[in-house]
Structure formats: C-alpha cells, structure tokens
Amino acid sequence: NFFFQALQQYLQYRASPEIAQVISGWTFGNLQRSSWISASVSAFTWTAAMLISLTYAWKLTAFADGAERANGLGINTNRLRMFVFTVSSVLVSAAVAFIGTVAFVGLIAPHCTKMILGDDQRFLIISSSIMGSILMLAASVISKLLSEGATPPVGIVTSVIGVPFLFFLLMRSKE
C-alpha cells in the first residue's frame, strides 16, 4: 500500500495543478465521475463475473466451511482461491478505474448479507452484490444530504460508516 501510495504521490507532485486535482478526486471515490460508458463496462464485467461465479457456488459454499473439508470433497482449494482472487480483482478494477477508490463496500456488503442469509453461496454471490449497490446508493444519498451545492465524494461516507463496522466485526469475531 505504501509503495503504490508513494507512486501516486509522486505522480501528483509532478502533475499540473489540474491533473493533481483529478488524481486527488479519484482517491476519494466519486460517483459524479461515472458515465454511461463506465456504467456499461461495469455492468458487462459484473454480469460475466456473476455468471462465472454462480457455476462455482457449490465449491465456494464447501470452502466456506474450511479448506480441509473442501479438500476432503475433492475441491482443489488452491485453484479455487486463485479463481476468487482473479474474479474479485477484475470486479474491483472495473469499478475503481472509473469512479476511484471507495473503501469498505466490499467488506460491509458480504458480511451484512452473510449475517442475514447464512453461508450458502448460491444466494450470497448475488445478494452481496445487491447489498453493495444498496450501500453505494445510501452513501450517495447521505453525501448529497450532507452538503448543499458541492457534493462530498461518496468514498468519504463509506469510510466513515466502514470503520465502525470493521470494529464491530472484529469485536464480534473475538466472542
């Protein structure tokens, strides 16, 4: 994180004031930067990822019960880990490329959904995505209500909500 942050800061340092402003705005995560093209690319990426992920739902559910159990059921857990990492990376990069970094949505949405629905990945895969959309919509509405005129970036709102939720999850896991 520090390495890439240093590269970003160097680019910002070397950039013109206008470009530095764009870079700074990107780091906050701002839905106002989205367009129909970005929405189309993100929708295509999401649809492809969901269709592919749903074919792995059974393996992911077994893997959620532990690697040993999944291995006992004949699942190649190393390959499954790589699959999850790859799909997650593609989804995150498709979103971040257009609107910037928005913290904690990928943490809050799956955990909230899992608390409501349980561990079955057939339901969690789509439901977590819907929950993430709801959280982004709520953060957007909250950011618009916070300020008249200039709307604060949605990434600020998700971070303010996400940090206490992370502490809640950490405290809950210690029980």
Residue frames as a rotation matrix with the C-alpha (Angstrom) as fourth column:
ASN 1
0.575 0.818 0.000 0.00
0.818 -0.575 0.000 0.00
0.000 0.000 -1.000 0.00
PHE 2
0.504 -0.438 -0.744 2.77
0.132 -0.813 0.568 2.45
-0.853 -0.385 -0.352 0.91
PHE 3
-0.563 -0.742 0.363 4.67
0.448 0.095 0.889 1.66
-0.694 0.663 0.279 -2.29
PHE 4
-0.306 0.524 0.795 1.70
0.918 -0.058 0.392 2.42
0.251 0.850 -0.463 -4.54
GLN 5
0.743 0.526 -0.413 0.73
0.635 -0.749 0.189 5.40
-0.210 -0.403 -0.891 -2.43
ALA 6
0.021 -0.829 -0.560 4.25
0.195 -0.546 0.815 6.77
-0.981 -0.126 0.150 -2.91
LEU 7
-0.719 -0.235 0.654 3.94
0.657 0.080 0.750 6.30
-0.229 0.969 0.096 -6.69
GLN 8
0.254 0.903 0.346 0.60
0.926 -0.331 0.183 8.09
0.280 0.274 -0.920 -6.65
GLN 9
0.684 -0.039 -0.728 2.02
0.411 -0.804 0.430 10.93
-0.602 -0.593 -0.534 -4.58
TYR 10
-0.441 -0.895 -0.068 4.96
0.352 -0.243 0.904 11.24
-0.826 0.375 0.422 -6.96
LEU 11
-0.486 0.347 0.802 2.59
0.853 -0.014 0.522 11.48
0.192 0.938 -0.289 -9.94
GLN 12
0.627 0.766 -0.143 0.54
0.773 -0.589 0.234 14.06
0.095 -0.257 -0.962 -8.09
TYR 13
0.309 -0.626 -0.716 3.67
0.358 -0.621 0.697 16.02
-0.881 -0.472 0.032 -7.21
ARG 14
-0.700 -0.693 0.175 4.85
0.361 -0.131 0.923 16.06
-0.617 0.709 0.342 -10.83
ALA 15
-0.208 0.723 0.659 1.43
0.977 0.116 0.181 16.81
0.054 0.681 -0.730 -12.34
SER 16
-0.708 0.124 0.695 -0.07
0.066 -0.968 0.240 20.13
0.703 0.216 0.677 -13.26
PRO 17
-0.877 0.383 0.291 -2.49
-0.411 -0.284 -0.866 21.59
-0.249 -0.879 0.406 -10.70
GLU 18
0.009 0.939 -0.343 -5.49
-0.998 0.029 0.053 20.47
0.060 0.342 0.938 -12.79
ILE 19
0.086 -0.063 -0.994 -4.28
-0.308 0.947 -0.087 16.88
0.947 0.314 0.063 -13.11
ALA 20
-0.899 -0.423 -0.115 -3.29
0.003 0.256 -0.967 16.82
0.438 -0.869 -0.229 -9.42
GLN 21
-0.517 0.799 0.306 -6.89
-0.813 -0.347 -0.468 17.81
-0.268 -0.491 0.829 -8.62
VAL 22
0.316 0.612 -0.725 -8.20
-0.799 0.583 0.144 14.91
0.511 0.534 0.674 -10.75
ILE 23
-0.346 -0.530 -0.775 -5.85
0.010 0.823 -0.567 12.46
0.938 -0.204 -0.279 -9.02
SER 24
-0.963 0.004 0.269 -6.89
-0.265 -0.190 -0.945 13.75
0.048 -0.982 0.184 -5.62
GLY 25
-0.138 0.990 0.014 -10.57
-0.982 -0.135 -0.133 13.45
-0.130 -0.032 0.991 -6.51
TRP 26
0.148 0.129 -0.981 -10.03
-0.516 0.856 0.034 9.88
0.844 0.501 0.193 -7.74
THR 27
-0.764 -0.536 -0.359 -8.61
0.013 0.544 -0.839 8.85
0.645 -0.646 -0.409 -4.36
PHE 28
-0.747 0.543 0.383 -11.85
-0.602 -0.307 -0.738 9.88
-0.283 -0.782 0.556 -2.65
GLY 29
-0.809 0.512 0.289 -14.14
0.574 0.795 0.198 7.80
-0.128 0.326 -0.937 -4.84
ASN 30
-0.596 0.554 -0.581 -16.70
-0.346 -0.830 -0.436 9.95
-0.724 -0.059 0.687 -6.54
LEU 31
-0.195 0.628 0.753 -19.82
0.668 0.647 -0.367 8.71
-0.718 0.432 -0.546 -8.32
GLN 32
0.602 0.431 -0.673 -20.08
-0.095 -0.798 -0.596 12.00
-0.793 0.422 -0.439 -10.18
ARG 33
-0.338 -0.812 -0.477 -17.22
-0.712 -0.111 0.693 10.81
-0.615 0.574 -0.540 -12.39
SER 34
-0.455 0.183 0.872 -19.31
0.344 0.939 -0.018 7.97
-0.822 0.291 -0.490 -13.79
SER 35
-0.477 0.306 -0.824 -20.71
-0.815 -0.504 0.285 7.95
-0.328 0.807 0.490 -17.31
TRP 36
0.661 0.750 -0.021 -22.82
-0.684 0.591 -0.427 5.68
-0.308 0.296 0.904 -19.49
ILE 37
0.342 -0.619 -0.707 -19.65
-0.507 0.512 -0.693 4.10
0.791 0.596 -0.138 -20.86
SER 38
-0.698 -0.632 0.336 -18.31
-0.606 0.271 -0.748 3.35
0.382 -0.726 -0.572 -17.38
ALA 39
-0.097 0.752 0.651 -21.70
-0.815 0.316 -0.486 2.00
-0.571 -0.578 0.582 -16.33
SER 40
0.743 0.380 -0.551 -21.83
-0.656 0.577 -0.486 -0.22
0.133 0.723 0.678 -19.42
VAL 41
-0.095 -0.867 -0.489 -18.33
-0.471 0.472 -0.745 -1.62
0.877 0.159 -0.453 -18.89
SER 42
-0.739 -0.153 0.656 -19.04
-0.673 0.182 -0.717 -2.21
-0.010 -0.971 -0.238 -15.20
ALA 43
0.255 0.923 0.290 -22.39
-0.837 0.360 -0.412 -3.88
-0.484 -0.138 0.864 -15.97
PHE 44
0.613 -0.106 -0.783 -20.80
-0.550 0.654 -0.520 -6.19
0.567 0.749 0.342 -18.53
THR 45
-0.479 -0.873 -0.095 -17.97
-0.460 0.342 -0.820 -7.08
0.748 -0.348 -0.565 -16.13
TRP 46
-0.516 0.366 0.774 -20.42
-0.797 0.127 -0.591 -7.68
-0.315 -0.922 0.226 -13.27
THR 47
0.572 0.807 -0.149 -22.69
-0.799 0.506 -0.325 -9.89
-0.187 0.305 0.934 -15.40
ALA 48
0.342 -0.530 -0.776 -19.80
-0.419 0.654 -0.630 -12.01
0.841 0.540 0.002 -16.64
ALA 49
-0.699 -0.662 0.269 -18.34
-0.503 0.188 -0.843 -12.36
0.508 -0.725 -0.465 -13.15
MET 50
-0.212 0.706 0.676 -21.71
-0.882 0.160 -0.443 -13.31
-0.421 -0.690 0.589 -11.64
LEU 51
0.713 0.502 -0.490 -22.42
-0.683 0.654 -0.325 -15.95
0.158 0.566 0.809 -14.29
ILE 52
0.002 -0.808 -0.589 -18.97
-0.289 0.564 -0.774 -17.48
0.957 0.172 -0.232 -13.87
SER 53
-0.730 -0.330 0.598 -19.12
-0.626 -0.029 -0.780 -17.29
0.274 -0.944 -0.185 -10.06
LEU 54
0.187 0.895 0.405 -22.50
-0.956 0.260 -0.132 -18.97
-0.224 -0.363 0.905 -9.86
THR 55
0.591 -0.031 -0.806 -21.01
-0.394 0.861 -0.322 -22.07
0.704 0.508 0.496 -11.52
TYR 56
-0.444 -0.831 -0.336 -18.63
0.048 0.352 -0.935 -22.27
0.895 -0.432 -0.116 -8.55
ALA 57
0.093 0.558 0.825 -21.30
-0.766 -0.489 0.417 -21.70
0.636 -0.671 0.382 -5.87
TRP 58
0.917 0.278 -0.287 -21.21
-0.071 0.821 0.566 -25.25
0.393 -0.498 0.773 -4.50
LYS 59
0.189 -0.937 -0.295 -17.42
0.724 0.336 -0.603 -25.27
0.664 -0.100 0.741 -4.25
LEU 60
-0.457 -0.341 0.822 -17.43
-0.151 -0.880 -0.450 -21.85
0.877 -0.330 0.351 -2.58
THR 61
0.513 0.705 0.490 -20.02
-0.675 -0.021 0.737 -23.00
0.530 -0.709 0.465 -0.03
ALA 62
0.841 -0.273 -0.468 -17.93
0.406 0.889 0.212 -26.07
0.358 -0.368 0.858 0.80
PHE 63
-0.151 -0.970 0.188 -14.81
0.601 -0.241 -0.762 -23.91
0.785 -0.002 0.619 1.01
ALA 64
-0.001 0.241 0.971 -16.57
-0.515 -0.832 0.206 -21.55
0.857 -0.499 0.125 3.45
ASP 65
0.931 0.355 0.086 -16.72
-0.272 0.518 0.811 -24.50
0.244 -0.778 0.579 5.88
GLY 66
0.459 -0.848 0.265 -12.93
-0.468 0.022 0.883 -24.79
-0.755 -0.530 -0.387 5.77
ALA 67
0.065 -0.549 -0.833 -10.16
-0.995 0.033 -0.099 -25.82
0.082 0.835 -0.544 3.41
GLU 68
-0.822 -0.397 0.409 -9.85
-0.466 0.881 -0.081 -29.29
-0.328 -0.257 -0.909 4.95
ARG 69
-0.070 0.886 0.458 -13.50
0.036 0.461 -0.887 -30.06
-0.997 -0.046 -0.065 4.32
ALA 70
0.627 0.278 -0.728 -13.31
-0.640 -0.349 -0.685 -28.71
-0.444 0.895 -0.041 0.78
ASN 71
-0.362 -0.833 -0.419 -10.19
-0.930 0.354 0.100 -30.80
0.065 0.426 -0.903 0.09
GLY 72
-0.728 0.144 0.670 -12.00
-0.188 0.899 -0.396 -33.83
-0.659 -0.414 -0.627 1.50
LEU 73
0.365 0.924 0.113 -14.78
0.008 0.118 -0.993 -33.23
-0.931 0.363 0.036 -1.02
GLY 74
0.110 -0.430 0.896 -12.25
0.884 0.454 0.109 -33.24
-0.454 0.781 0.430 -3.86
ILE 75
0.956 0.233 0.176 -12.06
0.286 -0.869 -0.404 -29.48
0.059 0.437 -0.898 -4.38
ASN 76
-0.042 -0.985 0.166 -8.72
0.925 -0.101 -0.366 -28.03
0.377 0.139 0.916 -5.42
THR 77
0.639 0.386 -0.666 -8.63
0.694 -0.662 0.283 -25.21
-0.331 -0.643 -0.691 -2.88
ASN 78
-0.358 -0.818 -0.451 -5.53
0.401 -0.571 0.716 -23.56
-0.843 0.075 0.532 -4.34
ARG 79
-0.798 0.131 0.589 -7.21
0.571 -0.151 0.807 -23.28
0.195 0.980 0.046 -7.73
LEU 80
0.252 0.967 -0.025 -10.42
0.890 -0.222 0.398 -22.04
0.379 -0.123 -0.917 -6.09
ARG 81
0.284 -0.253 -0.925 -8.51
0.609 -0.697 0.378 -19.38
-0.740 -0.671 -0.044 -4.14
MET 82
-0.773 -0.634 -0.037 -6.88
0.335 -0.457 0.824 -18.20
-0.539 0.624 0.566 -7.36
PHE 83
-0.438 0.715 0.545 -10.28
0.767 -0.017 0.641 -18.11
0.468 0.699 -0.541 -9.07
VAL 84
0.542 0.678 -0.495 -11.81
0.839 -0.460 0.289 -16.00
-0.032 -0.572 -0.819 -6.28
PHE 85
-0.064 -0.670 -0.740 -8.81
0.446 -0.682 0.579 -13.68
-0.893 -0.293 0.342 -6.25
THR 86
-0.871 -0.305 0.385 -8.97
0.459 -0.226 0.859 -13.23
-0.175 0.925 0.337 -10.03
VAL 87
-0.099 0.919 0.381 -12.72
0.827 -0.137 0.545 -12.57
0.553 0.369 -0.747 -10.20
SER 88
0.546 0.273 -0.792 -12.53
0.754 -0.571 0.324 -10.19
-0.364 -0.774 -0.518 -7.23
SER 89
-0.403 -0.804 -0.437 -9.63
0.430 -0.588 0.685 -8.31
-0.808 0.088 0.583 -8.82
VAL 90
-0.767 0.177 0.616 -11.48
0.591 -0.178 0.787 -7.91
0.249 0.968 0.032 -12.12
LEU 91
0.291 0.957 -0.017 -14.62
0.860 -0.254 0.442 -6.64
0.418 -0.143 -0.897 -10.37
VAL 92
0.415 -0.202 -0.887 -12.70
0.622 -0.648 0.439 -4.19
-0.663 -0.734 -0.143 -8.19
SER 93
-0.651 -0.752 -0.104 -10.59
0.427 -0.475 0.769 -2.89
-0.628 0.456 0.630 -11.05
ALA 94
-0.462 0.563 0.686 -13.67
0.769 -0.131 0.626 -2.36
0.442 0.816 -0.372 -13.25
ALA 95
0.639 0.733 -0.234 -15.24
0.743 -0.510 0.433 -0.18
0.198 -0.450 -0.871 -10.56
VAL 96
0.345 -0.576 -0.741 -12.13
0.528 -0.534 0.660 1.64
-0.776 -0.619 0.120 -9.32
ALA 97
-0.560 -0.607 0.564 -10.97
0.794 -0.199 0.574 2.52
-0.236 0.770 0.593 -12.83
PHE 98
-0.222 0.574 0.788 -14.00
0.661 -0.506 0.554 4.74
0.716 0.644 -0.267 -13.35
ILE 99
0.667 0.628 0.400 -15.04
0.144 -0.636 0.758 6.22
0.731 -0.448 -0.515 -10.01
GLY 100
-0.134 -0.793 0.594 -11.93
-0.664 -0.374 -0.648 5.87
0.736 -0.481 -0.476 -7.87
THR 101
-0.741 -0.254 -0.621 -11.39
0.218 0.784 -0.581 4.07
0.635 -0.566 -0.526 -4.62
VAL 102
0.142 0.821 0.553 -14.43
-0.722 -0.296 0.625 3.54
0.677 -0.489 0.551 -2.43
ALA 103
-0.786 -0.618 0.010 -13.44
-0.430 0.534 -0.728 1.87
0.445 -0.577 -0.685 0.83
PHE 104
-0.832 0.242 0.499 -15.30
-0.394 0.376 -0.839 -0.75
-0.391 -0.894 -0.218 2.86
VAL 105
0.136 0.928 -0.346 -18.19
-0.983 0.082 -0.164 -1.60
-0.124 0.363 0.924 0.49
GLY 106
0.093 -0.190 -0.977 -16.51
-0.505 0.837 -0.211 -4.90
0.858 0.513 -0.018 -0.38
LEU 107
-0.907 -0.386 -0.169 -16.18
-0.029 0.457 -0.889 -5.61
0.421 -0.801 -0.425 3.34
ILE 108
-0.706 0.663 0.247 -19.54
-0.551 -0.295 -0.781 -4.45
-0.445 -0.688 0.574 4.62
ALA 109
-0.006 0.805 -0.594 -21.84
-0.991 0.075 0.112 -5.86
0.135 0.589 0.797 1.91
PRO 110
-0.177 -0.037 -0.983 -20.79
-0.266 0.964 0.012 -9.54
0.948 0.264 -0.181 2.10
HIS 111
-0.945 -0.221 -0.240 -20.70
0.158 0.333 -0.930 -9.57
0.286 -0.917 -0.279 5.90
CYS 112
-0.582 0.809 0.086 -24.14
-0.703 -0.447 -0.554 -7.95
-0.409 -0.383 0.828 6.24
THR 113
0.093 0.617 -0.781 -25.56
-0.897 0.393 0.204 -10.35
0.433 0.682 0.590 3.67
LYS 114
-0.473 -0.348 -0.809 -23.98
-0.045 0.927 -0.373 -13.35
0.880 -0.140 -0.454 5.38
MET 115
-0.977 0.160 0.141 -25.48
-0.155 -0.076 -0.985 -12.27
-0.147 -0.984 0.099 8.72
ILE 116
-0.215 0.964 -0.155 -28.91
-0.892 -0.259 -0.370 -12.17
-0.396 0.059 0.916 7.07
LEU 117
0.486 0.504 -0.714 -28.80
-0.842 0.490 -0.228 -15.19
0.235 0.712 0.662 4.70
GLY 118
0.740 -0.276 0.613 -26.17
-0.131 0.835 0.534 -17.57
-0.659 -0.476 0.582 6.05
ASP 119
-0.131 -0.991 0.015 -23.34
-0.325 0.058 0.944 -19.30
-0.937 0.119 -0.329 4.18
ASP 120
0.231 0.253 0.940 -24.97
0.653 0.676 -0.342 -20.64
-0.722 0.692 -0.009 1.00
GLN 121
-0.625 -0.656 -0.422 -23.05
0.126 -0.619 0.775 -19.06
-0.770 0.431 0.470 -1.87
ARG 122
-0.506 0.528 0.682 -25.92
0.851 0.177 0.494 -19.59
0.140 0.830 -0.539 -4.31
PHE 123
0.615 0.789 -0.008 -27.64
0.764 -0.593 0.252 -16.73
0.194 -0.161 -0.968 -2.51
LEU 124
0.429 -0.496 -0.755 -24.65
0.479 -0.584 0.656 -14.79
-0.766 -0.643 -0.014 -1.20
ILE 125
-0.524 -0.714 0.464 -22.99
0.771 -0.166 0.614 -14.15
-0.361 0.680 0.638 -4.55
ILE 126
-0.277 0.506 0.817 -25.86
0.642 -0.535 0.549 -12.14
0.715 0.676 -0.176 -5.99
SER 127
0.695 0.657 -0.290 -27.18
0.635 -0.374 0.676 -10.83
0.335 -0.654 -0.678 -2.67
SER 128
0.114 -0.740 -0.663 -23.81
0.745 -0.378 0.550 -9.40
-0.658 -0.556 0.508 -1.65
SER 129
-0.753 -0.367 0.545 -23.66
0.654 -0.500 0.567 -7.56
0.065 0.784 0.617 -4.93
ILE 130
0.112 0.881 0.460 -27.16
0.561 -0.438 0.702 -6.18
0.820 0.180 -0.544 -4.44
MET 131
0.686 0.086 -0.722 -26.27
0.712 -0.282 0.643 -5.18
-0.148 -0.956 -0.254 -0.86
GLY 132
-0.394 -0.896 -0.205 -23.17
0.762 -0.443 0.472 -3.39
-0.514 0.029 0.858 -2.15
SER 133
-0.568 0.280 0.774 -25.36
0.566 -0.550 0.614 -1.49
0.598 0.787 0.155 -4.62
ILE 134
0.563 0.821 -0.098 -27.75
0.590 -0.316 0.743 -0.53
0.579 -0.476 -0.662 -1.84
LEU 135
0.353 -0.522 -0.777 -24.85
0.785 -0.286 0.549 0.66
-0.509 -0.804 0.309 0.33
MET 136
-0.720 -0.632 0.289 -23.47
0.680 -0.555 0.480 2.77
-0.143 0.541 0.829 -2.53
LEU 137
-0.163 0.757 0.633 -26.90
0.517 -0.480 0.708 4.26
0.840 0.443 -0.313 -3.16
ALA 138
0.734 0.428 -0.527 -27.34
0.656 -0.243 0.715 5.03
0.178 -0.870 -0.459 0.54
ALA 139
-0.076 -0.851 -0.519 -23.84
0.798 -0.364 0.481 6.58
-0.598 -0.377 0.707 0.74
SER 140
-0.704 -0.133 0.698 -24.63
0.628 -0.577 0.523 8.69
0.333 0.806 0.489 -2.31
VAL 141
0.324 0.899 0.294 -27.88
0.501 -0.426 0.753 9.95
0.803 -0.096 -0.588 -0.78
ILE 142
0.629 -0.147 -0.763 -26.15
0.738 -0.196 0.646 10.67
-0.245 -0.970 -0.015 2.54
SER 143
-0.463 -0.883 -0.075 -23.35
0.795 -0.451 0.405 12.59
-0.392 0.128 0.911 0.81
LYS 144
-0.483 0.363 0.796 -25.91
0.508 -0.625 0.593 14.70
0.713 0.691 0.117 -1.05
LEU 145
0.622 0.774 -0.121 -27.76
0.507 -0.280 0.815 15.44
0.597 -0.568 -0.567 2.20
LEU 146
0.228 -0.626 -0.746 -24.56
0.935 -0.071 0.346 16.47
-0.270 -0.777 0.569 4.00
SER 147
-0.575 -0.565 -0.592 -23.84
0.341 -0.823 0.454 19.47
-0.744 0.059 0.666 1.85
GLU 148
0.674 0.736 -0.060 -25.78
0.312 -0.357 -0.881 21.88
-0.670 0.575 -0.470 -0.29
GLY 149
0.647 -0.427 -0.632 -24.16
-0.727 -0.596 -0.341 22.65
-0.232 0.680 -0.696 -3.61
ALA 150
-0.154 -0.807 -0.570 -20.91
-0.829 0.420 -0.371 20.67
0.538 0.416 -0.733 -3.81
THR 151
0.868 0.495 -0.050 -21.49
-0.416 0.778 0.471 17.01
0.272 -0.387 0.881 -3.01
PRO 152
0.073 -0.865 0.497 -18.78
-0.886 0.172 0.430 15.32
-0.457 -0.472 -0.754 -0.91
PRO 153
-0.379 -0.273 -0.884 -17.28
-0.733 0.672 0.107 12.21
0.565 0.689 -0.455 -2.54
VAL 154
0.653 0.746 -0.133 -19.11
-0.559 0.593 0.580 9.01
0.512 -0.304 0.804 -1.65
GLY 155
0.144 -0.700 -0.699 -15.83
0.305 0.704 -0.642 7.37
0.941 -0.121 0.315 -0.58
ILE 156
-0.719 -0.349 0.601 -15.72
-0.385 -0.521 -0.762 9.63
0.579 -0.779 0.240 2.46
VAL 157
0.127 0.875 0.468 -19.16
-0.975 0.023 0.223 8.46
0.184 -0.484 0.855 3.58
THR 158
0.724 0.156 -0.672 -18.36
-0.183 0.983 0.031 4.77
0.665 0.100 0.740 3.08
SER 159
-0.315 -0.905 -0.285 -15.16
0.211 0.226 -0.951 5.13
0.925 -0.360 0.120 5.12
VAL 160
-0.598 0.158 0.786 -16.95
-0.719 -0.539 -0.438 6.90
0.355 -0.827 0.436 7.98
ILE 161
0.522 0.837 0.164 -19.51
-0.846 0.484 0.224 4.06
0.108 -0.256 0.961 8.06
GLY 162
0.604 -0.276 -0.748 -17.00
-0.160 0.877 -0.453 1.30
0.781 0.394 0.485 7.31
VAL 163
-0.463 -0.870 0.171 -14.51
-0.343 -0.001 -0.939 1.89
0.817 -0.493 -0.298 10.11
PRO 164
-0.335 0.377 0.864 -17.02
-0.927 0.034 -0.374 1.41
-0.170 -0.926 0.338 12.97
PHE 165
0.747 0.632 -0.204 -18.43
-0.663 0.732 -0.157 -1.61
0.050 0.253 0.966 11.15
LEU 166
0.193 -0.778 -0.598 -14.95
-0.209 0.563 -0.800 -3.12
0.959 0.280 -0.054 10.89
PHE 167
-0.705 -0.419 0.572 -14.50
-0.609 -0.056 -0.791 -2.68
0.363 -0.906 -0.215 14.64
PHE 168
0.199 0.869 0.452 -17.90
-0.944 0.294 -0.148 -4.31
-0.262 -0.398 0.879 15.17
LEU 169
0.759 0.062 -0.649 -16.81
-0.393 0.838 -0.378 -7.31
0.520 0.542 0.660 13.09
LEU 170
-0.264 -0.947 -0.183 -13.51
-0.262 0.253 -0.931 -7.57
0.928 -0.197 -0.315 14.94
MET 171
-0.578 0.118 0.808 -15.21
-0.816 -0.083 -0.571 -7.47
0.000 -0.990 0.144 18.34
ARG 172
0.514 0.857 0.048 -17.80
-0.847 0.515 -0.133 -9.99
-0.138 0.027 0.990 17.21
SER 173
0.499 -0.379 -0.780 -15.14
-0.309 0.763 -0.568 -12.42
0.810 0.524 0.263 15.97
LYS 174
-0.589 -0.764 0.265 -13.45
-0.491 0.077 -0.867 -12.39
0.642 -0.641 -0.421 19.42
GLU 175
0.011 0.696 0.718 -16.61
-0.993 0.090 -0.072 -13.73
-0.115 -0.713 0.692 21.09
